[in-house]
Amino acid sequence: MTGTLVLAGTPIGDIADAPPRLAAELAGADVIAAEDTRRLRRLTQALDVQLSGRVVSYFEGNESARTPELVEALTGGARVLLVTDAGMPSVSDPGYRLVAAAVEKDIRVTAVPGPSAVLTALALSGLPVDRFCFEGFLPRKAGERLSRLREAEGERRTMVFFEAPHRLDDTLAAMAEVFGDQRRAAVCRELTKTYEEIRRGPLGELAAWAAEGVRGEITVVVEGAPEKGAEDLDADELVRRVLVREEAGERRKEAIAAVAAHAGLPKREVFDAVVAAKNATRRAP
């Protein structure tokens, strides 16, 4: 008989949030694959758990190479427990490759539900939660980041992002540029930890706040695009959208066509707005 792969959610901050089943699974697993074995050691000490199984590292750098070894253990009947530094494995953490490989071999995959930064931030944001999407980490390079955000410009669902603290100000500024500086958002910092902070407000205000420097683990929640009819988009907004696309690398012709299609307007109307704005800039003293 084949074994079982168990994805175990771990606390994102407060160790008291560990699900009761986690300790039992840690103690009974034949193999524990951990993103960071040192953090695993601290976790087991906090939970007063003695490990009887073999511990191996499983992180971004060795995920591809380690997966076949773990699948072999599963095929041989082992119960393999996968834990990451915080939250649920495979959600912006190692795990997807192993799950896909196990499914392909018809190996049972189950989970120990646990804390999730995505859902916790979403619930605390004060933004609509009936429909949402998780966007993970944005690209580090400015052009690629703008391009990705531009793809989400018309997304109606609430969006959840992860971000590193040293890139937060640039990311929020890019979001304000693409989505508009009045789009509502929430920056959730150090969730469930001692210095937890939820900062809510328009993207423009949040970008200015983040420019002073922010520390800790960051999750950003952004309101989805409002339902707008063509009559709600003035010439300035149309021009702004074209400029954002141009800055992300699109040629002006393609940018105008995309903005017109999204707004449900003739391309000529958007083109005329861009030309008028360009002429106004030339005439300005």
Backbone as JSON, one array per atom type, in Angstrom:
{
  "sequence": "MTGTLVLAGTPIGDIADAPPRLAAELAGADVIAAEDTRRLRRLTQALDVQLSGRVVSYFEGNESARTPELVEALTGGARVLLVTDAGMPSVSDPGYRLVAAAVEKDIRVTAVPGPSAVLTALALSGLPVDRFCFEGFLPRKAGERLSRLREAEGERRTMVFFEAPHRLDDTLAAMAEVFGDQRRAAVCRELTKTYEEIRRGPLGELAAWAAEGVRGEITVVVEGAPEKGAEDLDADELVRRVLVREEAGERRKEAIAAVAAHAGLPKREVFDAVVAAKNATRRAP",
  "N": [[0.84, -1.2, 0.0], [0.41, 2.27, -0.72], [1.7, 5.26, 0.84], [0.81, 8.24, 2.72], [0.54, 11.66, 2.02], [0.82, 14.45, 4.0], [-0.17, 17.7, 4.35], [0.72, 20.19, 6.45], [-0.56, 22.85, 8.2], [1.05, 25.56, 9.81], [1.61, 27.77, 12.65], [1.31, 31.3, 11.95], [2.35, 33.18, 13.5], [1.58, 33.46, 16.41], [2.22, 30.85, 18.56], [0.28, 29.51, 19.94], [-1.77, 29.21, 18.2], [-1.47, 26.87, 16.85], [-2.9, 24.01, 15.36], [-4.58, 21.37, 17.15], [-4.18, 18.8, 16.03], [-1.73, 18.95, 14.82], [0.47, 18.41, 16.49], [0.17, 15.66, 16.97], [0.46, 14.63, 14.38], [3.08, 15.4, 13.78], [4.48, 13.87, 15.65], [3.9, 11.3, 14.8], [4.68, 10.94, 12.15], [6.46, 9.34, 9.48], [8.33, 10.51, 7.87], [9.45, 13.82, 8.0], [9.22, 16.62, 6.15], [10.7, 19.65, 6.0], [10.63, 23.17, 5.56], [12.47, 24.75, 6.86], [14.67, 23.37, 8.93], [15.57, 24.22, 11.39], [13.61, 25.95, 12.32], [11.6, 24.08, 12.5], [12.55, 22.58, 14.62], [12.32, 24.43, 16.72], [9.55, 24.69, 16.72], [8.65, 22.11, 17.44], [9.73, 21.95, 19.97], [8.29, 23.94, 21.29], [5.76, 22.85, 21.17], [6.15, 20.63, 22.65], [6.86, 18.11, 21.53], [8.09, 14.95, 20.55], [10.01, 13.86, 17.96], [9.8, 11.0, 15.92], [10.26, 10.24, 13.39], [12.16, 10.53, 10.28], [13.89, 13.51, 9.51], [13.94, 15.83, 6.91], [15.21, 18.43, 4.8], [13.24, 20.71, 2.89], [13.01, 22.95, 0.65], [12.87, 25.96, -1.39], [15.27, 25.88, -2.88], [16.0, 23.17, -3.08], [13.79, 21.81, -3.82], [12.98, 20.64, -6.31], [14.87, 18.6, -6.64], [14.53, 17.08, -4.31], [11.91, 16.15, -4.35], [11.43, 13.66, -5.9], [12.61, 11.78, -4.16], [10.99, 11.93, -1.88], [8.56, 11.15, -2.98], [9.19, 8.53, -3.58], [9.43, 7.5, -0.99], [6.78, 7.78, -0.17], [5.52, 6.06, -1.98], [6.49, 3.72, -1.02], [4.99, 3.39, 1.24], [5.21, 5.2, 3.35], [4.29, 7.71, 5.75], [4.29, 10.96, 5.05], [5.02, 14.09, 6.24], [4.57, 17.44, 5.5], [5.85, 20.57, 6.24], [5.98, 24.11, 6.36], [7.62, 27.31, 6.89], [5.65, 29.0, 7.93], [2.1, 29.05, 7.99], [0.13, 27.52, 5.32], [1.49, 24.83, 3.51], [2.57, 24.99, 0.09], [1.13, 27.24, -0.63], [2.32, 29.9, -1.87], [4.63, 28.88, -0.86], [7.01, 26.15, -0.54], [5.83, 23.01, -1.89], [3.88, 22.61, -3.88], [5.0, 21.15, -6.09], [5.48, 18.65, -4.94], [2.92, 17.84, -4.17], [1.65, 17.71, -6.68], [3.19, 15.68, -7.86], [2.59, 13.55, -6.18], [-0.16, 13.26, -6.56], [-0.18, 12.51, -9.22], [0.85, 9.96, -9.0], [-1.21, 8.72, -7.82], [-1.33, 8.84, -5.05], [-2.48, 9.25, -1.76], [-3.43, 12.43, -0.58], [-3.65, 14.65, 2.07], [-4.64, 17.08, 4.58], [-3.66, 19.07, 7.42], [-5.5, 21.47, 8.57], [-4.69, 24.9, 9.09], [-3.52, 28.1, 10.43], [-3.76, 30.92, 8.18], [-2.18, 33.4, 6.39], [-3.29, 34.69, 4.22], [-6.15, 34.39, 4.39], [-6.56, 35.42, 6.95], [-5.67, 38.11, 6.75], [-7.45, 38.99, 4.78], [-9.92, 38.77, 6.12], [-9.56, 40.67, 8.13], [-9.27, 43.02, 6.79], [-11.46, 44.66, 6.17], [-12.52, 44.95, 3.72], [-14.52, 43.87, 0.86], [-15.37, 40.4, 1.05], [-16.66, 38.42, -0.26], [-15.92, 37.57, -2.79], [-12.71, 36.8, -3.86], [-9.21, 36.93, -4.83], [-5.97, 35.39, -4.85], [-2.84, 36.75, -5.28], [-0.2, 36.34, -4.67], [3.37, 36.96, -4.53], [4.48, 39.91, -6.12], [6.42, 40.63, -9.12], [9.92, 41.51, -8.76], [11.25, 43.42, -10.33], [10.67, 46.7, -11.56], [9.34, 47.26, -14.05], [8.24, 44.76, -14.75], [6.63, 44.38, -12.57], [4.75, 46.48, -12.84], [3.58, 45.62, -15.21], [2.34, 43.22, -14.42], [0.51, 44.2, -12.54], [-1.01, 45.77, -14.22], [-2.31, 43.83, -15.68], [-4.14, 43.06, -13.82], [-5.79, 45.19, -13.61], [-8.55, 45.52, -14.2], [-9.71, 43.72, -12.47], [-12.37, 42.55, -10.58], [-12.67, 41.28, -8.19], [-11.7, 41.23, -4.69], [-8.27, 41.6, -4.01], [-5.41, 39.79, -2.86], [-2.13, 40.15, -1.77], [1.29, 39.13, -1.2], [4.17, 40.71, 0.22], [7.56, 41.86, 0.47], [8.98, 43.72, 3.18], [10.87, 45.76, 2.5], [10.24, 46.37, -0.08], [7.73, 47.35, -0.07], [6.89, 50.08, -0.19], [7.45, 50.83, -2.86], [5.82, 49.01, -4.2], [3.2, 49.69, -3.32], [3.09, 52.28, -4.33], [3.18, 51.72, -7.06], [0.79, 50.29, -7.29], [-1.02, 52.33, -6.66], [-0.62, 53.93, -8.86], [-1.51, 52.33, -10.99], [-4.06, 51.29, -10.21], [-5.28, 53.54, -9.24], [-5.07, 56.24, -6.95], [-7.02, 56.45, -5.02], [-8.13, 54.01, -4.56], [-9.31, 51.62, -2.27], [-7.48, 49.94, 0.34], [-5.64, 47.6, 2.42], [-2.94, 47.24, 4.61], [-1.48, 44.63, 6.13], [0.35, 43.84, 8.84], [2.74, 41.79, 10.47], [0.95, 39.71, 11.38], [-0.96, 38.23, 13.93], [1.12, 38.43, 15.69], [3.16, 40.02, 18.27], [3.46, 42.76, 17.58], [1.37, 43.3, 15.83], [-0.25, 44.99, 13.17], [-2.78, 46.72, 11.46], [-3.2, 48.6, 8.75], [-5.34, 50.71, 7.2], [-6.72, 52.28, 4.27], [-6.77, 54.67, 1.47], [-4.88, 53.81, -1.47], [-2.97, 55.72, -2.23], [-2.46, 57.16, 0.18], [-1.5, 55.07, 1.78], [0.82, 54.4, 0.4], [2.38, 56.68, 0.82], [2.68, 56.53, 3.58], [4.13, 54.1, 3.8], [6.52, 54.84, 2.66], [8.12, 55.84, 4.62], [9.27, 53.69, 5.77], [8.87, 50.3, 6.65], [8.53, 47.45, 8.7], [8.64, 43.84, 9.14], [6.49, 40.92, 8.5], [4.48, 41.07, 5.65], [1.2, 41.47, 4.36], [-0.86, 42.43, 1.76], [-4.0, 43.78, 1.04], [-6.25, 44.53, -1.48], [-8.89, 46.45, -2.72], [-11.27, 45.37, -5.18], [-11.75, 46.29, -8.67], [-14.06, 48.91, -9.32], [-17.41, 48.73, -10.64], [-17.68, 50.24, -13.6], [-19.21, 52.35, -15.93], [-18.93, 53.45, -19.36], [-19.48, 56.15, -19.29], [-18.5, 56.99, -16.9], [-15.8, 57.34, -17.06], [-13.59, 59.82, -17.41], [-11.72, 62.02, -19.64], [-9.17, 62.46, -18.54], [-8.79, 60.2, -16.93], [-8.79, 58.18, -18.85], [-6.48, 58.84, -20.29], [-4.59, 58.53, -18.27], [-4.67, 55.75, -17.86], [-3.72, 54.82, -20.3], [-1.1, 55.84, -20.23], [-0.02, 54.4, -18.07], [0.06, 51.83, -19.13], [1.84, 52.25, -21.24], [4.17, 52.87, -19.83], [4.65, 50.42, -18.77], [5.63, 49.09, -20.9], [4.12, 48.7, -23.21], [3.32, 49.5, -26.62], [2.06, 52.65, -27.8], [-0.17, 52.48, -29.53], [-1.19, 49.88, -29.06], [-1.75, 50.17, -26.35], [-3.74, 52.14, -26.31], [-5.76, 50.77, -27.69], [-6.27, 48.66, -25.92], [-7.16, 50.0, -23.59], [-9.45, 51.23, -24.6], [-11.0, 48.99, -25.28], [-11.4, 47.83, -22.77], [-12.86, 49.84, -21.52], [-15.08, 49.96, -23.06], [-15.3, 51.71, -25.19], [-15.02, 53.58, -28.3], [-11.96, 53.27, -30.12], [-11.04, 55.6, -31.26], [-11.99, 57.64, -29.61], [-10.47, 57.37, -27.27], [-7.94, 57.74, -28.36], [-8.16, 60.42, -29.22], [-8.35, 61.69, -26.74], [-5.8, 61.22, -25.68], [-4.17, 62.57, -27.54], [-5.11, 65.18, -27.18], [-4.32, 65.65, -24.54], [-1.57, 65.52, -24.84], [-1.09, 67.7, -26.52], [-1.94, 69.75, -24.84], [0.0, 69.64, -22.88], [2.23, 70.45, -24.33], [1.57, 73.11, -24.84], [1.63, 74.22, -22.38], [3.21, 76.56, -20.17]],
  "CA": [[0.0, 0.0, 0.0], [1.14, 3.53, -0.72], [1.55, 6.05, 2.05], [-0.04, 9.43, 2.69], [1.2, 12.95, 2.14], [0.04, 15.34, 4.86], [0.23, 19.1, 4.35], [0.38, 20.66, 7.79], [-0.5, 24.28, 8.45], [1.76, 25.92, 11.04], [1.26, 29.13, 13.07], [1.94, 32.4, 11.24], [2.9, 34.08, 14.51], [1.32, 32.98, 17.77], [2.34, 29.39, 18.61], [-0.96, 28.98, 20.49], [-2.69, 28.96, 17.09], [-1.21, 25.56, 16.25], [-4.05, 23.11, 15.49], [-4.27, 20.23, 18.01], [-3.73, 17.64, 15.26], [-0.38, 19.13, 14.33], [1.4, 17.71, 17.37], [0.04, 14.22, 16.73], [1.03, 14.31, 13.06], [4.52, 15.52, 13.89], [5.01, 12.74, 16.42], [3.67, 10.01, 14.15], [5.12, 10.89, 10.75], [7.67, 8.58, 9.17], [9.26, 11.5, 7.31], [9.0, 15.21, 8.11], [9.91, 17.49, 5.2], [10.55, 20.99, 6.57], [11.26, 24.26, 4.82], [13.62, 25.16, 7.67], [14.73, 22.38, 10.01], [15.77, 24.91, 12.67], [12.28, 26.39, 12.75], [10.88, 22.88, 12.9], [13.02, 22.23, 15.96], [11.7, 25.36, 17.68], [8.13, 24.37, 16.77], [8.44, 20.88, 18.22], [10.02, 22.25, 21.37], [7.17, 24.72, 21.82], [4.61, 21.95, 21.3], [6.58, 19.5, 23.48], [6.69, 16.92, 20.68], [9.29, 14.19, 20.23], [9.92, 13.31, 16.61], [10.33, 9.65, 15.74], [10.53, 10.06, 11.97], [13.34, 11.15, 9.66], [13.68, 14.9, 9.13], [14.71, 16.28, 5.74], [14.9, 19.81, 4.39], [12.48, 20.81, 1.64], [12.85, 24.38, 0.43], [12.88, 26.35, -2.8], [16.51, 25.51, -3.53], [16.16, 21.72, -3.32], [12.45, 21.23, -4.01], [12.93, 19.78, -7.5], [15.69, 17.41, -6.43], [14.05, 16.29, -3.17], [10.57, 15.6, -4.59], [11.42, 12.22, -6.23], [12.96, 11.01, -2.97], [9.81, 11.88, -1.03], [7.57, 10.32, -3.67], [9.62, 7.13, -3.39], [9.05, 7.12, 0.38], [5.33, 7.65, -0.18], [5.2, 4.84, -2.72], [6.83, 2.6, -0.15], [4.06, 3.27, 2.36], [5.5, 6.15, 4.43], [3.45, 8.89, 6.0], [5.19, 12.09, 4.91], [4.43, 15.34, 6.71], [5.23, 18.61, 4.93], [5.6, 21.81, 6.97], [6.77, 25.26, 5.94], [7.94, 28.2, 8.01], [4.41, 29.54, 8.49], [0.95, 28.92, 7.11], [-0.14, 26.27, 4.62], [2.42, 24.48, 2.43], [2.24, 25.15, -1.33], [0.55, 28.57, -0.86], [3.52, 30.74, -1.92], [5.66, 28.16, -0.13], [7.25, 24.84, -1.16], [4.79, 22.01, -1.71], [3.1, 22.32, -5.08], [5.62, 20.08, -6.88], [5.29, 17.37, -4.26], [1.5, 17.49, -4.26], [1.39, 17.32, -8.07], [3.83, 14.39, -8.1], [1.85, 12.53, -5.43], [-1.44, 13.07, -7.25], [0.1, 11.77, -10.46], [1.08, 8.56, -8.63], [-2.43, 8.27, -7.13], [-1.02, 8.78, -3.63], [-3.43, 10.05, -0.98], [-2.94, 13.71, -0.05], [-4.6, 15.25, 3.0], [-4.09, 18.29, 5.2], [-3.99, 19.54, 8.76], [-5.77, 22.89, 8.37], [-4.06, 25.77, 10.07], [-3.61, 29.54, 10.17], [-3.42, 31.36, 6.83], [-2.04, 34.86, 6.31], [-4.2, 35.17, 3.18], [-7.52, 34.51, 4.9], [-6.55, 36.3, 8.12], [-5.61, 39.49, 6.26], [-8.7, 39.27, 4.08], [-10.98, 38.96, 7.1], [-9.3, 41.87, 8.92], [-9.09, 44.19, 5.92], [-12.64, 45.51, 6.07], [-12.9, 45.01, 2.31], [-15.44, 42.77, 0.51], [-14.76, 39.07, 1.13], [-17.5, 37.42, -0.92], [-15.14, 37.06, -3.91], [-11.35, 37.31, -3.76], [-8.18, 36.14, -5.49], [-4.66, 35.5, -4.23], [-1.87, 37.07, -6.32], [1.14, 36.0, -4.23], [4.36, 38.03, -4.6], [4.66, 40.57, -7.4], [7.82, 40.63, -9.56], [10.77, 42.51, -8.11], [11.6, 44.48, -11.26], [9.59, 47.69, -11.66], [8.58, 47.09, -15.28], [7.47, 43.52, -14.67], [5.6, 44.61, -11.54], [3.71, 47.29, -13.47], [2.89, 44.79, -16.19], [1.46, 42.3, -13.69], [-0.59, 44.98, -11.98], [-1.85, 46.19, -15.33], [-3.16, 42.68, -16.0], [-5.2, 42.98, -12.8], [-6.43, 46.51, -13.53], [-10.01, 45.41, -14.21], [-10.15, 42.64, -11.58], [-13.46, 43.0, -9.7], [-12.57, 40.63, -6.88], [-10.69, 41.72, -3.76], [-6.99, 40.95, -4.3], [-4.5, 39.62, -1.73], [-0.73, 40.04, -2.19], [2.38, 39.11, -0.23], [5.25, 41.59, -0.19], [8.67, 42.06, 1.39], [8.86, 45.07, 3.75], [11.71, 46.76, 1.84], [9.67, 46.71, -1.38], [6.33, 47.72, 0.12], [6.6, 51.44, -0.66], [7.42, 50.82, -4.33], [4.65, 48.25, -4.63], [2.0, 50.48, -3.08], [3.1, 53.4, -5.28], [2.81, 51.16, -8.36], [-0.64, 49.99, -7.21], [-1.74, 53.6, -6.74], [-0.51, 54.4, -10.23], [-2.31, 51.49, -11.88], [-5.45, 51.16, -9.75], [-5.8, 54.83, -8.79], [-4.62, 56.46, -5.57], [-8.14, 56.41, -4.09], [-8.61, 52.62, -4.36], [-9.14, 51.22, -0.87], [-6.58, 48.81, 0.56], [-5.21, 47.4, 3.81], [-1.63, 46.62, 4.79], [-1.54, 43.82, 7.35], [1.75, 43.63, 9.23], [3.01, 40.97, 11.65], [-0.33, 39.12, 11.79], [-1.03, 37.4, 15.14], [2.33, 38.6, 16.5], [3.09, 41.06, 19.29], [3.32, 44.1, 17.0], [0.4, 43.26, 14.73], [-0.8, 46.29, 12.78], [-3.59, 46.74, 10.25], [-3.27, 49.97, 8.28], [-6.34, 50.78, 6.14], [-6.86, 53.59, 3.66], [-6.55, 54.72, 0.03], [-3.53, 53.38, -1.86], [-2.06, 56.87, -2.2], [-2.07, 57.43, 1.57], [-0.7, 53.95, 2.26], [2.14, 54.51, -0.23], [3.11, 57.75, 1.52], [3.03, 55.99, 4.9], [5.16, 53.07, 3.66], [7.77, 55.46, 2.24], [8.91, 56.1, 5.83], [9.89, 52.43, 6.19], [7.99, 49.36, 7.34], [9.2, 46.19, 9.03], [7.81, 42.69, 9.46], [5.83, 40.16, 7.45], [3.47, 41.96, 5.08], [0.16, 41.02, 3.43], [-1.6, 43.6, 1.26], [-5.33, 43.47, 0.51], [-6.67, 45.66, -2.31], [-10.27, 46.39, -3.21], [-11.4, 45.12, -6.6], [-12.14, 47.43, -9.51], [-15.49, 49.21, -9.28], [-18.12, 48.58, -11.9], [-17.77, 51.55, -14.22], [-19.68, 52.44, -17.3], [-18.09, 54.33, -20.15], [-19.74, 57.53, -18.95], [-17.8, 57.31, -15.66], [-14.38, 57.52, -17.34], [-13.33, 61.08, -18.1], [-10.54, 62.01, -20.51], [-7.95, 62.34, -17.72], [-8.65, 58.81, -16.51], [-8.41, 57.4, -20.03], [-5.07, 59.13, -20.57], [-3.79, 57.91, -17.2], [-4.6, 54.32, -18.11], [-2.83, 54.62, -21.45], [0.27, 56.1, -19.78], [0.4, 53.28, -17.24], [0.39, 50.72, -20.03], [3.05, 52.6, -21.96], [5.3, 52.75, -18.9], [4.89, 48.99, -18.56], [6.27, 48.52, -22.07], [3.25, 48.58, -24.38], [3.33, 50.6, -27.58], [0.89, 53.51, -27.59], [-1.31, 51.99, -30.3], [-1.77, 48.75, -28.34], [-2.27, 50.67, -25.07], [-5.02, 52.82, -26.59], [-6.75, 49.75, -28.04], [-6.62, 47.91, -24.72], [-7.96, 50.86, -22.71], [-10.75, 51.4, -25.25], [-11.75, 47.73, -25.16], [-11.78, 47.64, -21.36], [-13.85, 50.85, -21.15], [-16.23, 49.86, -23.94], [-15.33, 52.96, -25.96], [-14.31, 53.53, -29.59], [-10.54, 53.58, -30.02], [-10.84, 56.98, -31.65], [-12.25, 58.52, -28.46], [-9.3, 57.31, -26.39], [-6.85, 58.37, -29.11], [-8.35, 61.87, -29.18], [-8.04, 62.15, -25.38], [-4.34, 61.18, -25.54], [-3.63, 63.65, -28.35], [-5.46, 66.45, -26.53], [-3.47, 65.79, -23.35], [-0.22, 65.78, -25.32], [-1.08, 69.07, -26.99], [-2.07, 70.64, -23.67], [1.31, 69.65, -22.22], [3.13, 71.27, -25.15], [1.19, 74.53, -24.73], [1.84, 74.68, -21.0], [4.44, 77.36, -20.06]],
  "C": [[0.87, 1.25, 0.0], [0.85, 4.29, 0.56], [0.62, 7.24, 1.87], [0.82, 10.67, 2.84], [0.28, 13.88, 2.93], [0.63, 16.75, 4.79], [-0.22, 19.71, 5.67], [0.53, 22.17, 7.91], [0.17, 24.56, 9.77], [1.43, 27.38, 11.39], [1.99, 30.19, 12.26], [2.54, 33.4, 12.21], [2.78, 33.49, 15.89], [1.32, 31.46, 17.79], [1.06, 28.75, 19.15], [-1.99, 28.7, 19.41], [-2.46, 27.62, 16.42], [-2.41, 24.65, 16.44], [-3.67, 21.89, 16.33], [-3.71, 19.02, 17.25], [-2.28, 17.73, 14.84], [0.62, 18.35, 15.18], [1.36, 16.2, 17.12], [0.66, 13.81, 15.4], [2.55, 14.41, 13.09], [5.14, 14.31, 14.6], [4.91, 11.42, 15.65], [4.18, 9.87, 12.74], [6.38, 10.05, 10.59], [8.77, 9.5, 8.62], [8.65, 12.88, 7.49], [9.85, 16.04, 7.16], [9.65, 18.92, 5.63], [11.27, 22.03, 5.73], [12.51, 24.74, 5.53], [13.67, 24.23, 8.88], [14.95, 23.03, 11.37], [14.45, 25.42, 13.21], [11.43, 25.22, 13.18], [11.27, 22.48, 14.32], [12.38, 23.14, 17.01], [10.21, 25.06, 17.84], [7.87, 23.15, 17.63], [8.75, 21.1, 19.7], [8.86, 23.0, 22.02], [5.94, 23.85, 22.04], [4.9, 20.74, 22.17], [6.35, 18.17, 22.74], [8.05, 16.27, 20.44], [9.1, 13.57, 18.85], [10.52, 11.91, 16.56], [10.73, 9.4, 14.29], [11.8, 10.77, 11.52], [12.99, 12.56, 9.23], [14.57, 15.25, 7.94], [14.31, 17.71, 5.42], [14.17, 19.78, 3.06], [12.16, 22.28, 1.43], [13.02, 24.69, -1.05], [14.12, 25.86, -3.54], [16.66, 24.04, -3.85], [14.85, 21.01, -3.62], [12.4, 20.26, -5.19], [13.69, 18.48, -7.27], [15.14, 16.5, -5.34], [12.71, 15.61, -3.44], [10.58, 14.12, -4.95], [11.73, 11.33, -5.03], [11.74, 10.85, -2.05], [8.69, 11.05, -1.67], [7.91, 8.85, -3.53], [9.24, 6.63, -2.0], [7.54, 6.91, 0.47], [4.89, 6.36, -0.88], [5.48, 3.6, -1.89], [5.97, 2.49, 1.09], [4.27, 4.27, 3.49], [4.43, 7.22, 4.55], [4.39, 10.09, 6.05], [4.46, 13.36, 5.3], [5.23, 16.51, 6.16], [4.84, 19.85, 5.72], [6.5, 22.9, 6.4], [6.97, 26.19, 7.13], [6.7, 28.74, 8.7], [3.29, 29.36, 7.49], [0.87, 27.57, 6.42], [0.87, 26.0, 3.52], [1.77, 24.62, 1.06], [1.54, 26.48, -1.64], [1.67, 29.59, -0.74], [4.66, 30.16, -1.1], [5.91, 26.84, -0.86], [6.08, 23.88, -0.92], [4.06, 21.64, -2.98], [3.69, 21.17, -5.87], [5.38, 18.72, -6.26], [3.84, 16.92, -4.34], [1.18, 17.0, -5.66], [1.97, 15.94, -8.37], [3.08, 13.27, -7.39], [0.51, 12.23, -6.11], [-1.25, 12.24, -8.52], [0.3, 10.27, -10.19], [-0.11, 7.96, -7.89], [-2.17, 8.02, -5.65], [-1.98, 9.71, -2.87], [-2.74, 11.3, -0.44], [-4.02, 14.28, 0.85], [-3.93, 16.43, 3.68], [-4.52, 18.42, 6.65], [-4.24, 21.04, 8.62], [-5.14, 23.73, 9.48], [-4.2, 27.23, 9.7], [-3.16, 29.87, 8.75], [-3.33, 32.87, 6.81], [-3.01, 35.44, 5.29], [-5.59, 35.41, 3.76], [-7.59, 35.44, 6.11], [-6.55, 37.77, 7.7], [-6.91, 39.89, 5.58], [-9.82, 39.59, 5.07], [-10.82, 40.26, 7.88], [-9.3, 43.15, 8.1], [-10.25, 45.17, 5.95], [-13.12, 45.69, 4.65], [-13.81, 43.83, 1.98], [-14.73, 41.42, 0.47], [-15.57, 38.01, 0.38], [-16.81, 36.81, -2.13], [-13.74, 37.65, -3.8], [-10.41, 36.41, -4.56], [-6.84, 36.4, -4.81], [-3.62, 35.67, -5.33], [-0.44, 36.78, -5.91], [2.07, 37.2, -4.24], [4.4, 38.6, -6.02], [6.13, 40.5, -7.82], [8.62, 41.75, -8.91], [11.09, 43.69, -9.03], [10.4, 45.39, -11.52], [8.73, 47.48, -12.9], [7.7, 45.87, -15.25], [6.35, 43.66, -13.64], [4.44, 45.42, -12.11], [2.89, 46.47, -14.46], [1.91, 43.84, -15.52], [0.26, 43.04, -13.11], [-1.56, 45.44, -13.07], [-2.8, 45.06, -15.75], [-4.35, 42.59, -15.05], [-6.0, 44.27, -12.69], [-7.95, 46.42, -13.46], [-10.55, 44.33, -13.3], [-11.19, 43.16, -10.58], [-13.37, 42.4, -8.3], [-11.54, 41.34, -5.99], [-9.41, 40.92, -3.98], [-6.1, 40.91, -3.06], [-3.09, 39.38, -2.27], [0.17, 39.81, -0.98], [3.44, 40.09, -0.72], [6.32, 41.67, 0.9], [8.62, 43.5, 1.92], [9.69, 46.12, 3.01], [11.21, 47.12, 0.45], [8.25, 47.26, -1.27], [6.02, 49.11, -0.44], [6.52, 51.5, -2.18], [6.18, 50.1, -4.85], [3.36, 49.05, -4.45], [1.93, 51.67, -4.03], [2.7, 52.91, -6.67], [1.32, 50.82, -8.39], [-1.47, 51.27, -7.34], [-1.72, 54.14, -8.17], [-1.44, 53.64, -11.17], [-3.78, 51.48, -11.5], [-6.09, 52.5, -9.41], [-5.48, 55.04, -7.32], [-5.75, 56.46, -4.55], [-8.7, 55.01, -3.87], [-8.32, 52.18, -2.94], [-8.25, 49.99, -0.74], [-6.29, 48.7, 2.05], [-3.84, 46.72, 3.79], [-1.66, 45.92, 6.15], [-0.12, 43.39, 7.71], [1.84, 42.78, 10.49], [1.73, 40.34, 12.22], [-0.14, 38.12, 12.92], [0.2, 37.53, 16.04], [2.16, 39.8, 17.45], [2.81, 42.44, 18.71], [2.41, 44.1, 15.78], [-0.15, 44.66, 14.46], [-1.58, 46.14, 11.49], [-3.76, 48.21, 9.86], [-4.21, 50.01, 7.08], [-6.41, 52.19, 5.56], [-6.7, 53.52, 2.16], [-5.1, 54.35, -0.3], [-2.54, 54.54, -1.81], [-1.56, 57.17, -0.8], [-1.18, 56.32, 2.12], [0.7, 53.99, 1.67], [2.99, 55.56, 0.47], [3.55, 57.27, 2.9], [4.18, 55.0, 4.8], [6.51, 53.65, 3.27], [8.68, 55.76, 3.43], [9.61, 54.85, 6.34], [8.96, 51.58, 7.02], [8.75, 48.06, 7.58], [8.17, 45.07, 9.21], [7.26, 41.98, 8.24], [4.62, 40.94, 6.96], [2.5, 41.2, 4.17], [-0.66, 42.25, 3.05], [-2.92, 43.13, 0.65], [-5.83, 44.71, -0.23], [-8.09, 45.43, -2.82], [-10.29, 46.14, -4.72], [-11.87, 46.35, -7.35], [-13.64, 47.67, -9.41], [-16.12, 48.97, -10.64], [-18.34, 49.97, -12.48], [-18.34, 51.44, -15.61], [-18.79, 53.42, -18.04], [-18.27, 55.79, -19.74], [-19.0, 57.96, -17.69], [-16.32, 57.61, -15.88], [-14.18, 58.83, -18.1], [-12.03, 60.97, -18.89], [-9.26, 61.82, -19.72], [-7.71, 60.89, -17.3], [-8.23, 57.93, -17.68], [-6.93, 57.6, -20.35], [-4.17, 58.47, -19.53], [-3.62, 56.41, -17.46], [-3.68, 54.0, -19.29], [-1.37, 54.79, -21.01], [0.81, 54.95, -18.93], [0.82, 52.1, -18.11], [1.67, 51.0, -20.83], [4.28, 52.44, -21.07], [5.64, 51.29, -18.62], [5.45, 48.31, -19.81], [5.41, 48.39, -23.31], [3.46, 49.76, -25.33], [2.01, 51.37, -27.44], [-0.35, 52.98, -28.31], [-2.0, 50.84, -29.57], [-2.39, 49.2, -27.01], [-3.62, 51.33, -25.27], [-6.1, 51.79, -26.9], [-7.21, 48.98, -26.81], [-7.5, 48.72, -23.78], [-9.36, 51.05, -23.29], [-11.61, 50.16, -25.1], [-12.25, 47.53, -23.74], [-12.9, 48.61, -20.97], [-15.12, 50.78, -22.0], [-16.42, 51.11, -24.78], [-14.69, 52.75, -27.33], [-12.84, 53.91, -29.39], [-10.27, 55.06, -30.33], [-11.03, 57.93, -30.49], [-11.06, 58.54, -27.51], [-8.11, 57.98, -27.06], [-6.95, 59.89, -29.03], [-8.0, 62.43, -27.81], [-6.52, 62.21, -25.16], [-3.7, 62.33, -26.31], [-3.91, 65.01, -27.7], [-4.59, 66.7, -25.31], [-2.04, 66.13, -23.75], [-0.09, 67.23, -25.8], [-1.15, 70.08, -25.85], [-0.72, 70.75, -22.94], [2.29, 70.52, -22.99], [2.84, 72.76, -24.99], [1.47, 75.1, -23.36], [3.16, 75.44, -20.91], [5.51, 76.59, -19.27]]
}
